[in-house]
Amino acid sequence: AKDEEDEEGEDGKERQGRANFGAATTRLLAKHKLDAGVVFDGVMTSHQGEPTSSGQAMVNFFPNGTAESAFIWVGAKGDEEDIMTVEVLALQGTAHLHAIRLEAREFLQR
């Protein structure tokens, strides 16, 4: 990712550029393919207003062990009934697997 330089705001004060996120370069975080027939059905993170069900989605994990809160829906390809929810717990930087599809409104209530 490209570093952004500091810039001056309307009030003349110097402001820092936006946070610079990048992919970690450790063997522990290598990309893995899902098993055949398993698909991502959607992702909802704390920086989104609605779930993403197509394209690319990102869940941020931080060096201090915390993460961004998220619901990640995973299921069997073509089977809308067979969906599980991976709930990413922000302060712990861990996840809880729910054997059911939790709704986006439940994410917003947590």
matplotlib code that plots the C-alpha trace (Angstrom):
import matplotlib.pyplot as plt

x = [0.0, 1.1, 2.1, 0.2, 2.0, 0.8, -1.4, -2.7, -6.3, -8.7, -7.8, -4.1, -3.1, -1.0, -3.0, -1.6, -2.4, -4.8, -3.8, -1.6, -2.8, -1.0, -0.9, 1.3, 4.2, 4.3, 3.9, 1.2, -1.1, -0.7, -3.7, -5.7, -8.4, -11.8, -12.7, -14.6, -18.3, -17.7, -18.2, -18.3, -21.9, -21.2, -19.2, -20.2, -17.6, -17.7, -16.8, -19.7, -23.3, -24.5, -23.2, -21.0, -22.0, -19.9, -16.5, -13.8, -14.2, -11.6, -11.5, -8.6, -6.4, -4.0, -0.5, -1.7, -3.8, -7.2, -9.3, -12.2, -15.6, -17.1, -19.6, -18.4, -21.1, -19.8, -21.8, -22.4, -22.4, -26.0, -27.6, -29.1, -30.2, -26.7, -25.0, -22.8, -21.6, -18.0, -18.1, -14.8, -14.5, -12.7, -11.0, -9.9, -8.9, -10.5, -13.6, -16.7, -18.4, -22.2, -23.9, -26.6, -26.8, -26.9, -28.6, -26.9, -29.2, -27.7, -24.2, -25.4, -26.8, -23.6]
y = [0.0, 3.5, 5.8, 9.0, 12.2, 14.6, 17.3, 20.7, 21.0, 23.9, 25.4, 25.5, 22.8, 19.9, 16.6, 13.1, 11.0, 8.1, 4.8, 2.6, -1.0, -3.8, -7.6, -9.3, -11.2, -14.2, -17.9, -18.1, -15.9, -17.6, -17.6, -20.8, -22.0, -23.2, -26.8, -27.7, -26.7, -24.2, -20.5, -17.2, -16.0, -12.5, -10.3, -7.5, -5.5, -2.6, -0.2, -1.2, -0.2, -3.3, -6.8, -7.4, -10.4, -10.0, -8.7, -8.3, -7.7, -7.0, -7.7, -5.9, -7.6, -5.4, -6.0, -5.7, -8.9, -7.2, -7.2, -5.5, -6.9, -8.9, -11.5, -13.8, -16.1, -19.4, -22.2, -24.9, -23.7, -23.4, -24.1, -21.0, -23.0, -24.4, -21.2, -20.8, -17.5, -16.8, -14.0, -12.1, -10.8, -7.4, -7.2, -10.8, -11.0, -14.4, -15.9, -17.8, -20.2, -20.2, -23.2, -20.9, -17.8, -14.8, -11.8, -8.5, -6.7, -9.0, -7.7, -4.2, -4.9, -6.4]
z = [0.0, -0.7, 2.1, 2.3, 3.2, 5.9, 4.6, 5.8, 6.8, 6.2, 9.6, 8.6, 11.0, 9.8, 9.7, 9.4, 6.4, 6.6, 8.3, 6.1, 6.1, 4.3, 4.1, 6.7, 5.4, 7.7, 6.9, 9.6, 7.5, 4.2, 1.9, 2.0, -0.4, 0.9, 0.4, -2.7, -2.4, 0.4, -0.4, 1.4, 1.4, 2.8, 5.2, 7.6, 9.4, 11.8, 9.1, 6.8, 6.9, 5.1, 4.4, 1.3, -0.7, -3.8, -4.7, -2.1, 1.7, 4.3, 8.0, 9.7, 12.3, 14.3, 15.6, 19.3, 18.9, 18.4, 15.3, 13.7, 14.6, 11.8, 10.8, 8.0, 6.5, 5.0, 3.6, 1.0, -2.6, -3.9, -0.5, 1.2, 4.2, 5.1, 6.2, 9.3, 10.9, 11.9, 14.4, 14.8, 18.3, 18.2, 21.6, 21.8, 18.1, 18.0, 16.4, 17.5, 15.1, 15.1, 13.4, 12.1, 10.0, 12.3, 10.8, 10.0, 12.5, 15.3, 14.3, 14.7, 18.2, 19.5]

ax = plt.figure().add_subplot(projection="3d")
ax.plot(x, y, z, "-o")
ax.set_aspect("equal")
plt.show()
